[in-house]
């Protein structure tokens, strides 16, 4: 699929792209990171030299062409320097999620055969130290921070490896640039292990061309808005979405990457950096939506009324302008007025410079997406997988259908299998799973990659993801129910933060709910509820009755077989540390079921069919749900 805006990829590899841009944008800021209360910045030329030094150090350390080198780190400047240094030294980078345990890291290290591991700090090093006997082949650990290691697991700093005090010599640079010139598009750039929501992680083998063309086509789809401003990076670079859209694409366009301190300081860093673009998973937008409406809840009746009117006008405006592409007329005038009175203030609280977000990793609720466009911070929702580098589709300013994940990128084809599964082929699709011929064969139908997602495609070519094929609930009554749309709808409730729906092979659906604690505490004050802690609060009969009413309202518009018959209110949110979420914030359904099996099965001990099915509280009490 090509149009007049199509331009061929100008690079053979990601390292070549950096080499060219180090000359083209030599003095332009490339990466920034916070240190000592302020941000330090490397321009493109400085960044490139640091990468060359890392490549020099890796070859001196004995790394051979084709060697797999792991990166076990949070987002930071060192991550990108290490990754590009590995590539320039003709190696293959293997990212490991920073949230992984030592045992999980050991699996990846052993499976790919890495002998050299980059780590962020002592915390990640100690995870490796705890499993030292499981990774005997590891010869060297390189840390982005300075600390003393143990004798049985040598550790050096990135500065030591790079010999930072020894400027790179002309001959050394020439040799490394000869290596860069030798990199072919079909050479491996990385092996990315899937997050393991459906079993043992598989290592997706992605080539230089896979990654480069995906970033390039994403830029073409984004259009002039591009990525040439300042980009705030906070999603794991070990996740292919951040690596492609928030790293490769930004560097391709001569943009500036600023690294957030950590995921908990994103909003603070937004105000400091004032980025023009970001990549995120839906959780950030859910929190923005919730935060704005919580503030509206505190406003006077007159201001609340103006806000809701502004949203109504805004929704009409964005559909006229961006979806129907019709003149906006009087609606446009009204929108500009409300934008000045309402929406501009919201944008200012998020830095004031954000032009757009890119969203992937999990479905974004249509209502929240519309809201982000209405307030002037549009979200370009896309779709893809680790195995597809990742983007297969993307919405944009010029092409948007809310509820869809956009139209296919250039040269990307789709077809639907008989059961509705989305199949694809294109230049971004992986070459296969590393050391897993059986898994590779199972992932393809001829030359079509099986995404594992049920989808529909409209007459204009926009793709709508229904749910994961393996996650669709088939009830005892034979009803097929995708849980994600229902969970997303539940999360729009002001008292519900997260939701998990269960019901496979069961007579009815039940839910685990995590509360919006700020709202719940506010409710407890209104009702003068005395409680010892969150566990005590969620078990209170007033709280149980509150959630029962929310579920009753939720059920009102649904067919009977999709209604939630019983629920549990949990005292804490699902987290990656708790094992309920993947590093990209997707629900680990099997793990959630195992963790809360007793609570879930308790909900099926009594008949849930009938008008007044009862809701189970966290402490075993029962309250009306319907």
Buried (B, 14 or more C-beta within 10 A) or exposed (E): EEEEEEEEBEBBBBBBBBBBBBEEBEEBBBBBBBEEEEBEBBBBBBBBBBBBBBBBBBBEBEBEEEBBBBBBBBBBBBBBBBBBBBBBBBBBBBBBBBBBEBEBBBBBBBBBEBBBBBBBBBEBBBBBBBBBEBBEEBBBBBBBBEEEBEEEBEBBBBBBBBBBEEEBEEEBBEBBBEBBEEBEBEBBBBBBBBBBBBEEBBBBBBBBBBBBBBBBBBBBBBEEBBBBBBBBBBBBBBBBBBBBBBBBBBBBBBBBBBBBBEBEEBBEBBEBBBBBBBBBBBBBBBBBBBBBBBEBEEEEEEEEEBBEEBBEBBBBBBBBBBEEEEEBEEBBEBBBEBBEEBBEEBBEBBBEBBBBBBBBBBBBBBBBBBBBBBBBBBBBBBBBBBBBBBBBBBBBBEBBBBBBBBBBBBBBEBEBBEEBBBBBBBBBBBBBBBBBEEBBEEBBBEEBBBBBBBBEBEEEBBBBBBBBBEBBBEBEEEBEBBBBBBBBBBBBBBBBBBBBBBBBEBBBBBBBBBBBBBBBBBBBEEEEBEBEEBEBBBBBEBBBBBBBBBBBEBBEEEEEBBBBBBBBBBBBBBEBEEBBBBBBBBBBBBBBBEBBEEBBEBBBEEEBEEEEBBBBBBEEEBBBBB
